[in-house]
Amino acid sequence: SVAAGSTPGAALAIISNGEIRLIRAYGVKKEGAADPVDIHTAFRIGSVSKGFASVLTGIMTRENYIGWDDPVAPYLPGFHHRDSATFNTLTVRELLGQASGFPIHTYTDLLDDNIPYDEIIRQLQTVPFSTKPGQVYSYQNVVYSLIEKVLKNTTGQDYAYLLREKIFFPLHMTDASSEYVSLIMSGNYAFPHLRRGNAWTPVNNNPRYYATTPASGINASISDMAQWLLALTGSSPGIVPADVLEEVFSPVVPIPMRRRMKRTWGNAGGLSYALGWRVLLMSDRNIVFHSGHVEGFRAEIGFSPEDKVGI
């Protein structure tokens, strides 16, 4: 796709049976410059970040800080929703399973307007529920990222610290980070690009969505993502235990399949949202995947936990 002009730069990793079979970088970090993408070039991965939040939460359940079916409310003592009776029933599983009961994409537009996250959370307390929690798929960024405050209030540690100590460092994800400044200071990062006419134009890196790190704030290289794929397919049970993966990949709520998806996946048996992941039933196999899109960046990840194959 780089040769065809559909992107200035890209990186790809394929794993199977606990080994990296292919890892390769293509194109340049910035259109018009000669600096090539390499396997340690960091990209923003957008909503692919959500899978890290759920796995991290799973690790915290193993350490007895929190339970999947615990109500969220006791871990958010400063959050007083107008409908406290409904909010008090919302569980960690429903929060990360995109079944919170809040209207779809609640206040993502405020992130676009660079409103501080704490102010968005204050306003969130007045938003009426559209359904009871656990009933309907409703994709979120702001609501999903409440898990950051939940984990901080249960462990006493910042989310970025937990990510580094429980996932990045142990899995040797040496280029990964979760802050805007970390991406810029790394010195080896891809620029975001927008299509203008028939050409790709590099633009300034927009710090939006770092406010919702669990939903969309991670930076990673293809080298990092290869290690992450290996862990997701069971290669590091001492770091990411098998029972955590089983829980995280278990469907929470069905997702209505669009016609285009039905045409593309003709033999699909159904689509669901698990915990930070989409799960597609193909014949007798579950395909776990997610995409991420932040202005000027796009990321895709998909794998078969049973066959231990991923891209």
C-alpha positions, 0 to 999 in steps of 0.5 A: 500500500506504500508503493501504491501511495495509499500511505506514506509509511507503515509497519507490519508484524505477523506471529504464529505459534509463539514466534515472530514470522514477519516484522517489517517497516515500509516508507517514510515517517514524514512525506517529503523527508528521507527518514525511513520508518523502522521497526522501532518507529512509534505510531499512535495506535488510537483505540487499539489502546482499549485492549491494554486497559482490559488486560491491565485490569485483568492483571489487577483482578489477579492481584485482588485489587478489583473484581470484574463484576464489582460495581464501579461506583465505590471506586469513584467516590467523587462521581455522583451521577444524577441517576445514582440508582442506575449508576450504582449497578454499573460493573467493571465488566460492563464499563470495559464491555461497552455496555455502560448504558450511556448514549453512544460516544458520550462526549467524544465531541468534547475531547475534540474540543480539548475540554479537560477530562476532569471537566468532561467527567463533571458534565458526565454526571448529568447525562441520562442513561439510554439503557440499563447497563449490560443490555446494549452495545454503546461504544465509548471513549470518555466513559471507557476511560473511567477505568483509569480513575478506578485503577488509581483509586484501587491501587494508589498508582497512576495508570501510566505507571501500571502500564509500564510496570505490568505490561510494557517493561515485562514484555520488553515493549521498549518503545511503548508509552502513553503520553504525548511528550513521550512520543515527541521525546522519543525522536523516532516517531511517525508523523500524522498525515492527512489526504489533501487532493492527491497527496499526503500532507504531514500535520502537527501531532494533535495531543487530543485523546491522550486525555483518555489514555485507556481508550486511545492514548498509547504509542507503540512501534511494530516491535512492541506490537509483535511482543503484544501479539505474542502475549495475547496468544499465550506466550507470556503466561507469567505476565499475562495469565491465560485466565485473564485472556480467557476473561478478556476475550469473552463476549459481553454484548452483541454488536449489530453487523452492518451489511458491508461486514456481512458481505465481507465476512460471509461465513461469520456467525456473529459479532460481539464486544468483549472487554476492550476487544471485538470478537467475530465468530468464524466457523468454529473459531473466534477472531479477536480484533480491534482498530484504532484511528486518531487524526492522521494515524490508523492501526489494526490488530487481529488474531486467533487465540486458538490457532495462536496466529496474529497480525 
